[in-house]
Amino acid sequence: MKNILKKFILPKQILKSAIKPFLPTYEVVCTNYQLIPGMPVNGNTSKHQFEKGAAKEARTFYVKVVNSDMTKTMAPVEVHLKRRGKIIDKAQIGPVDDLKKYKIYYKG
């Protein structure tokens, strides 16, 4: 019985390892803006990258970041969920659109 199961499991593993290089990569990008009167707007960016095909993990992490109390108290904050470098979901907390009118100096 075990030999029969091994025959079916091994091809599945080979198939998964053959497909994995072609799956998309995911990343969650969080940008917080700091505004001090008389100074330019500072933008701090932090990225969290996931391995190829980790869509479920990336989505749950994105939801945790958007719903966390820390993110809501740091407003204005912008959070992006990206797949293959393209934004597939975006959340803005605070007046992010108003700050983008000014020149922003990004750090990190």
WOBELMO-V820186 format. One record per residue. RES is the residue in three letters. SS is DSSP state (H for helix, E for strand, C for the rest). PHI is phi in whole degrees, 0 to 359 (999 if undefined). Layout:
BEGIN
RES/SS/PHI
RES/SS/PHI
END
This chain:
BEGIN
MET/C/999
LYS/H/294
ASN/H/295
ILE/H/294
LEU/H/295
LYS/H/296
LYS/H/295
PHE/H/274
ILE/H/287
LEU/H/299
PRO/H/297
LYS/H/295
GLN/H/294
ILE/H/295
LEU/H/296
LYS/H/297
SER/H/290
ALA/H/282
ILE/H/274
LYS/H/306
PRO/C/297
PHE/C/264
LEU/C/283
PRO/C/283
THR/C/267
TYR/E/235
GLU/E/208
VAL/E/248
VAL/E/245
CYS/E/244
THR/E/240
ASN/E/251
TYR/E/251
GLN/E/237
LEU/C/244
ILE/C/241
PRO/C/303
GLY/C/87
MET/C/241
PRO/C/291
VAL/E/286
ASN/E/261
GLY/E/239
ASN/E/254
THR/E/248
SER/E/232
LYS/E/242
HIS/E/232
GLN/E/262
PHE/E/242
GLU/C/286
LYS/C/297
GLY/C/80
ALA/C/269
ALA/H/292
LYS/H/294
GLU/H/295
ALA/H/295
ARG/H/295
THR/H/294
PHE/H/295
TYR/H/300
VAL/H/295
LYS/H/296
VAL/H/295
VAL/H/293
ASN/H/272
SER/C/288
ASP/H/292
MET/H/297
THR/H/295
LYS/H/289
THR/H/277
MET/C/269
ALA/C/308
PRO/C/277
VAL/E/225
GLU/E/232
VAL/E/239
HIS/E/240
LEU/E/251
LYS/E/244
ARG/E/233
ARG/C/55
GLY/C/85
LYS/E/256
ILE/E/285
ILE/E/252
ASP/E/208
LYS/E/218
ALA/E/227
GLN/E/238
ILE/E/241
GLY/C/95
PRO/C/277
VAL/H/291
ASP/H/298
ASP/H/292
LEU/H/286
LYS/C/290
LYS/C/288
TYR/C/266
LYS/C/285
ILE/E/245
TYR/E/258
TYR/E/269
LYS/E/240
GLY/C/68
END
